[in-house]
Every structure is written in C-alpha cells, then in structure tokens.
Amino acid sequence: MRRQLITGLRMTIALTVLLGLAYPLAMTGIAQAFMKSRANGSFVTKDGAVVGSSLIGQSFTLKNGDPDHRYFQPRPSNAGAGYDGMASAGSNYGPSNPDLLTAVKDRVSAYRKLNDLPAQASVPVDAVTSSASGLDPDISVANARLQAPRVARVRGLSLTRVLALVAAHTQDRSFGILGERSVNVLELNLALDATH
C-alpha cells in the first residue's frame, strides 16, 4: 500500500510540473515569439494610448446612452451592461421566445430610425441580434453599408469616402471559406476619426 501511495504521489508531482508549469510556460513562450500582439490581447492604440481590443466590441454612445451618430454602431450586446468581458453571454432565448421577438422588433425600429431607413427596409440580422458571447467586435458588410450614409452625412464626408473606408476595413472569410466577410467596428471608427 505504501508503495502505491508513493507512486501516486510521484505521478501527481510529475504531472503537476509537466502540465501545470512546463506546458503553460512553453505555450506562452511560443505565443510571445510568434504572435505577440494576439497573445497580449490584440490591443488597439491611438496616440500611444490603448483604446480597446480588436477582439472585443465596445459601445459608441453618448453620455446619455444614445448611439453616437458620428460612429458606426456595433452589434447589440447582452454581456453585462454591454461588452463586459467579465459577463460574456448571449440572451439564451430561443427563436420563438416572446422576449427575444419583442427585443428584435424594437431593435429593428431603432435601427431604421437611426439610419433614416424606410419602414419596409430590410435590416441585417447582426444589427438586431447579439452574438453568443455578447462581445463580437465585427459587423457584416451589409450592416456597415447601411450605416455609411448616416455617418457620412453627420461627419460632412462624401458617401464614396466612407464606403471606401468600409471596404478598406473589410476582413475576408477565415481561410477564405469560413464565416462571412466582416468589418471591425473599432478599427473602422478610428479610421473615421483620422479622416480630415
């Protein structure tokens, strides 16, 4: 019995050192060597200050909580008070849940009003539903193109210029086949701020 306990203790110590220390240190070293920016959170800086991460969405609102019309708006978020990494979550409502249906209907109306769209205009699904994490930093190209006229008008820019910025910040599908083309909202909005 004593021999089995000693063998078990030795294995516990060996596996703890191997899997609890050596493996995580090796993975951290590889990540720092080959993809430092991503490993450190993909931070985005402006004038030397960190303004966010390209991996986590954020709100572009006024102090009263209304959308700031000068900026492209991200997907809705159910993560805490919005894009809270400590409360990452979707609504978990099924497609026939009355609360979800009401929320989507309200968001569709608000989206059309914000972007001066007619009552019958189609609205991209990502503009009115949150992602599973509630932290999605990207919007669809269709969503960005529908918001472009508002942003151009409010900023006094030509629609052609704003659409060119959308095109410049459009990311292709992963590996060329997975998912849809998307636009990172933070990066696009920073590019807009840099436009004079």
Residue, then its C-alpha position, 0 to 999 in steps of 0.5 A: m500500500r505504501r508503495q502505491l501511495i508513493t507512486g501516486l504521489r510521484m505521478t501527481i508531482a510529475l504531472t503537476v510540473l509537466l502540465g501545470l508549469a512546463y506546458p503553460l510556460a512553453m505555450t506562452g513562450i511560443a505565443q510571445a515569439f510568434m504572435k505577440s500582439r494576439a497573445n497580449g490581447s490584440f490591443v488597439t492604440k491611438d496616440g500611444a494610448v490603448v483604446g480597446s481590443s480588436l477582439i472585443g466590441q465596445s459601445f459608441t454612445l453618448k453620455n446619455g446612452d444614445p448611439d453616437h451618430r458620428y460612429f458606426q454602431p456595433r452589434p447589440s450586446n447582452a454581456g453585462a451592461g454591454y461588452d463586459g468581458m467579465a459577463s460574456a453571454g448571449s440572451n439564451y432565448g430561443p427563436s420563438n421566445p416572446d422576449l427575444l421577438t419583442a427585443v428584435k422588433d424594437r431593435v429593428s425600429a431603432y435601427r431604421k430610425l437611426n439610419d433614416l431607413p424606410a419602414q419596409a427596409s430590410v435590416p441585417v440580422d447582426a444589427v438586431t441580434s447579439s452574438a453568443s458571447g455578447l462581445d463580437p467586435d465585427i459587423s457584416v458588410a451589409n450592416a456597415r453599408l447601411q450605416a455609411p450614409r448616416v455617418a457620412r452625412v453627420r461627419g460632412l464626408s462624401l458617401t464614396r469616402v466612407l464606403a471606401l473606408v468600409a471596404a478598406h476595413t473589410q476582413d475576408r472569410s477565415f481561410g477564405i471559406l469560413g464565416e462571412r466577410s466582416v468589418n471591425v467596428l473599432e478599427l473602422n471608427l478610428a479610421l473615421d476619426a483620422t479622416h480630415 
